[in-house]
Every structure is written in structure tokens, then in C-alpha cells.
Amino acid sequence: MTRLRALDPARHGALRLDKARGAAERRLVPVGRGEIALAAADMPVLLAKDGQTGHFELVALVGLVEPVNLFVSPAGYHATSQPQAAGLTALRLDPEGADGLAVDEADASLGTAGEALFEGGRAKRWRRALEAALADVTAGRALADSYARRGVLRPLSVTLTMADGQEQVLDGLYGVAEAALAELADADVVAMHRADELAPAAVLTASLAQVERLRQLHNARFSRQIAAIGLGIAD
């Protein structure tokens, strides 16, 4: 549940934002185009389709069975880096609020720890940070849409085999199919290279190996263990 309110110094003046707690209750977080390599150092970076717009976007898979971010714990954030948008899940753009912002008062990142939302009665530079994160996410969405237009995206199956033998499937995820890339015409490959789309595709594919780290993090936290994870990209 969200509880959005326009940012108000009278109501929110004492609140702090702990970016390490951002996206604590999410399995997928948006990734900006400029963050692909950093995110891939710890987590699988995939693509998901927006059910309303039909557009694809870059996302990091940060949870498996439970709707939690496995990199977030009471002790802090445990990864090389954190996607910018994931640390700012409590904020929204809102012209009615201070500094043009609203806050989700129910977000786990808001409380008494972290950076103050206000300093001397004025909102700190949160809007600038949010706008930068959203701009990079928009660039990532444009990259994902380019892959879709070139016909190189395929559904990605992620099957979790639990220790009791039961299976769970994560739906709605996509990956860049190497076979589809190999079938592109030379002119398309050159165009992708010049648009800096080939290197990110390779990083996305390599990042799938990080599902094993997610399995380890899950098993360290939850009693219902994951014995194995199967991955496959449709032809």
C-alpha cells in the first residue's frame, strides 16, 4: 500500500530517507541505462513489459519467492551499488509539494534514519536526484524498446525448484536472445554497435549468472530453501 502526500515541511520536516532501505519490499527495481554494468556486478538485469503501455524497461531482479529485496536487511544494503531509482522509492514528482515532490509515507525508507528531507526548513536536493534517476531509467527504457524493435527479445523462463521438490515460475521477464542477435543483418549489427547497444546486450546476458547469488541470499534468510534455479530463453 502507498500513502502519497505532497511534501510539506510542517508534516514531513523531521523525516529522513534511508536510501539503503529503498525498494525493501520489491522483487524488481528499475535500472537506468548508465547503471547496467554496476547493477550486473551483483544482480540479474532483465527486461519486463509494462502491462499498461506495452513498452519494455530494464529491471534488476532482486528477490525470488517472497516480495522482498534480498540485498536489503536491517544491517543495511549489501551490494556493490544500488540502482538510483531503488533508493528513491519514497519520492514522486508533484507540483503541489515542496520542491515539486510528494512522498509515500508508507515507504520503508522513510523514518528517523538516513538523510533529512529538509534542511533549515527547505527541501534538500531530492528533486534533482529523482529527476536524474528518472532520466536514466527513461534512457534504459529506450534501449529496451530498441531491442524489441530489432526483434532480439525473448521470454525468459525462471524456474525455482524448492528443496521439497515443488516448483515456482517467475513470469513476465525477458532477455536478449543471442541466437536472434546472430541472425541480424550486418547493417543492423553495425547500427547497434554505433548506438552502443551491443555491449549492454552482452552485459545483460552475462548478468543472468547472478541468479545463483539470489538463491544464496534467499537460502541464508528463509527456511524454505531453493535447491536450484533453471533459466531458459525462448527461441
C-alpha positions as CSV (number, residue, x, y, z in Angstrom):
1,M,0.0,0.0,0.0
2,T,1.1,3.5,-0.8
3,R,0.2,6.7,1.2
4,L,1.2,9.6,-1.1
5,R,1.2,13.1,0.3
6,A,2.6,16.3,-1.1
7,L,5.9,17.1,0.5
8,D,5.2,19.5,3.4
9,P,7.8,20.9,5.8
10,A,5.1,21.0,8.6
11,R,4.2,17.4,8.1
12,H,7.5,15.9,7.0
13,G,10.1,18.3,8.4
14,A,11.5,15.7,10.8
15,L,11.5,12.8,8.3
16,R,14.7,11.2,7.0
17,L,15.2,9.0,4.0
18,D,17.4,5.9,4.3
19,K,18.2,5.1,0.7
20,A,19.6,1.7,1.7
21,R,16.0,0.7,2.7
22,G,14.5,1.8,-0.6
23,A,12.7,-0.9,-2.5
24,A,12.9,-3.2,0.5
25,E,9.6,-4.9,-0.4
26,R,10.2,-5.3,-4.1
27,R,11.4,-8.1,-6.3
28,L,12.0,-5.9,-9.4
29,V,13.6,-2.5,-9.4
30,P,14.1,-0.1,-12.4
31,V,17.6,0.2,-13.8
32,G,19.0,3.2,-15.7
33,R,20.9,2.7,-18.9
34,G,24.0,4.1,-17.2
35,E,23.7,1.6,-14.4
36,I,23.7,-1.6,-16.3
37,A,27.3,-2.6,-15.7
38,L,27.3,-1.7,-12.0
39,A,24.0,-3.5,-11.3
40,A,25.1,-6.6,-13.2
41,A,28.0,-6.9,-10.8
42,D,25.5,-8.2,-8.2
43,M,22.1,-8.9,-9.7
44,P,20.5,-10.2,-12.8
45,V,19.5,-7.3,-15.1
46,L,16.5,-8.3,-17.3
47,L,13.6,-6.7,-19.2
48,A,10.0,-6.5,-18.2
49,K,7.0,-5.3,-20.2
50,D,4.8,-2.6,-18.8
51,G,1.3,-4.0,-18.7
52,Q,-0.3,-0.6,-19.4
53,T,1.9,0.8,-22.1
54,G,3.3,-2.4,-23.7
55,H,6.8,-0.9,-23.5
56,F,9.8,-2.8,-22.2
57,E,12.1,-1.5,-19.4
58,L,15.3,-2.5,-17.8
59,V,14.9,-4.0,-14.4
60,A,17.0,-5.8,-11.8
61,L,15.7,-9.0,-10.2
62,V,16.4,-8.5,-6.5
63,G,14.1,-11.1,-5.0
64,L,12.8,-14.6,-5.7
65,V,10.0,-16.2,-3.7
66,E,8.9,-13.5,-1.2
67,P,8.2,-9.9,-2.3
68,V,11.4,-8.6,-0.7
69,N,14.7,-7.2,-1.9
70,L,17.3,-9.7,-0.9
71,F,20.0,-7.1,-0.8
72,V,18.3,-5.1,1.9
73,S,18.5,-6.1,5.5
74,P,18.2,-4.4,8.9
75,A,22.0,-4.1,8.8
76,G,21.9,-2.1,5.5
77,Y,22.4,-2.6,1.8
78,H,24.6,-5.5,0.7
79,A,25.7,-5.0,-2.9
80,T,28.4,-3.2,-4.9
81,S,25.9,-0.5,-5.9
82,Q,22.2,0.3,-5.7
83,P,20.1,1.5,-8.7
84,Q,19.3,5.1,-8.2
85,A,15.6,4.7,-8.5
86,A,15.6,1.9,-5.9
87,G,16.9,4.3,-3.3
88,L,14.3,6.9,-4.0
89,T,11.1,4.8,-4.0
90,A,9.6,7.1,-1.4
91,L,9.6,10.1,-3.7
92,R,7.4,11.2,-6.6
93,L,7.2,14.3,-8.7
94,D,4.3,16.5,-7.6
95,P,4.0,20.2,-8.4
96,E,1.8,20.7,-5.3
97,G,4.6,19.7,-2.9
98,A,7.6,21.4,-1.6
99,D,10.4,21.4,-4.2
100,G,7.8,19.8,-6.6
101,L,7.7,16.5,-4.7
102,A,5.4,14.1,-2.9
103,V,6.3,11.3,-0.5
104,D,5.0,7.9,0.1
105,E,4.6,7.9,3.8
106,A,4.2,4.1,3.9
107,D,7.6,3.5,2.2
108,A,10.1,1.6,4.3
109,S,12.9,4.0,3.6
110,L,11.2,6.9,5.5
111,G,11.7,7.3,9.2
112,T,14.3,8.5,11.7
113,A,17.4,7.1,9.9
114,G,19.2,8.4,6.8
115,E,19.4,11.8,5.2
116,A,17.0,14.6,6.2
117,L,14.3,15.5,3.7
118,F,14.5,19.2,4.9
119,E,17.4,21.3,6.0
120,G,16.7,24.7,7.5
121,G,13.0,24.4,6.5
122,R,13.9,23.9,2.8
123,A,13.7,20.7,0.9
124,K,17.2,19.3,0.2
125,R,18.3,18.4,-3.4
126,W,15.9,15.4,-3.6
127,R,14.1,16.6,-6.7
128,R,17.4,16.9,-8.6
129,A,18.3,13.3,-7.6
130,L,14.9,11.9,-8.5
131,E,14.9,13.7,-11.9
132,A,18.4,12.3,-12.7
133,A,17.3,8.8,-11.8
134,L,14.1,9.0,-13.8
135,A,16.0,10.4,-16.8
136,D,18.4,7.4,-16.7
137,V,15.5,5.0,-16.3
138,T,13.9,6.6,-19.4
139,A,17.1,6.0,-21.3
140,G,17.1,2.4,-20.2
141,R,13.5,2.1,-21.4
142,A,14.5,3.5,-24.8
143,L,17.3,0.9,-25.0
144,A,14.9,-1.9,-24.2
145,D,12.4,-0.6,-26.8
146,S,15.2,-0.6,-29.4
147,Y,15.9,-4.3,-28.6
148,A,12.2,-5.0,-29.0
149,R,12.1,-3.2,-32.4
150,R,15.1,-5.2,-33.6
151,G,13.3,-8.4,-32.6
152,V,16.0,-9.8,-30.3
153,L,14.0,-10.0,-27.1
154,R,12.5,-13.4,-26.0
155,P,10.6,-14.5,-22.9
156,L,12.9,-15.7,-20.1
157,S,11.8,-18.6,-18.0
158,V,13.0,-18.6,-14.4
159,T,12.0,-21.8,-12.6
160,L,12.7,-22.2,-8.9
161,T,13.0,-25.8,-7.6
162,M,12.4,-25.8,-3.9
163,A,14.0,-28.2,-1.5
164,D,10.7,-30.0,-1.1
165,G,10.5,-30.7,-4.9
166,Q,7.9,-28.1,-5.7
167,E,8.5,-25.6,-8.5
168,Q,7.7,-22.0,-8.8
169,V,8.0,-20.0,-12.0
170,L,8.7,-16.3,-12.3
171,D,6.7,-14.9,-15.2
172,G,6.8,-11.8,-17.3
173,L,10.6,-11.5,-17.7
174,Y,12.5,-11.2,-21.0
175,G,16.1,-11.4,-22.1
176,V,18.2,-10.7,-25.1
177,A,18.5,-13.9,-27.2
178,E,22.0,-14.5,-28.5
179,A,20.6,-16.6,-31.4
180,A,18.4,-13.7,-32.5
181,L,21.4,-11.3,-32.4
182,A,23.4,-13.8,-34.5
183,E,20.7,-13.8,-37.2
184,L,20.7,-10.0,-37.6
185,A,21.8,-8.5,-40.9
186,D,25.3,-6.9,-40.9
187,A,23.8,-3.5,-41.3
188,D,21.7,-3.9,-38.2
189,V,24.7,-5.1,-36.2
190,V,26.7,-2.1,-37.3
191,A,23.8,0.2,-36.3
192,M,23.6,-1.4,-32.9
193,H,27.3,-1.0,-32.4
194,R,27.3,2.6,-33.3
195,A,24.3,3.2,-31.0
196,D,26.2,1.4,-28.2
197,E,23.6,-1.3,-27.9
198,L,25.8,-4.4,-28.4
199,A,27.9,-4.1,-25.2
200,P,24.9,-3.6,-22.9
201,A,23.2,-6.7,-24.5
202,A,26.3,-8.8,-23.6
203,V,26.3,-7.5,-20.1
204,L,22.6,-8.3,-19.7
205,T,23.2,-11.9,-20.8
206,A,26.2,-12.3,-18.5
207,S,24.3,-11.0,-15.6
208,L,21.9,-13.9,-15.6
209,A,24.6,-15.8,-13.7
210,Q,23.8,-13.7,-10.7
211,V,20.6,-15.7,-10.1
212,E,22.8,-18.0,-8.1
213,R,23.7,-15.2,-5.8
214,L,20.0,-14.5,-5.3
215,R,19.5,-18.2,-4.4
216,Q,22.3,-18.0,-1.8
217,L,20.8,-14.8,-0.3
218,H,17.3,-16.3,-0.2
219,N,18.6,-19.5,1.5
220,A,20.5,-17.5,4.1
221,R,17.3,-15.7,5.1
222,F,14.4,-18.0,4.6
223,S,13.7,-21.5,6.0
224,R,12.1,-22.7,2.7
225,Q,15.2,-23.3,0.7
226,I,15.7,-23.1,-3.1
227,A,17.6,-26.2,-4.3
228,A,18.1,-25.0,-7.9
229,I,17.2,-22.3,-10.4
230,G,16.6,-23.1,-14.1
231,L,16.9,-20.4,-16.8
232,G,15.9,-20.5,-20.4
233,I,15.3,-18.1,-23.2
234,A,12.6,-19.0,-25.8
235,D,13.6,-19.4,-29.4
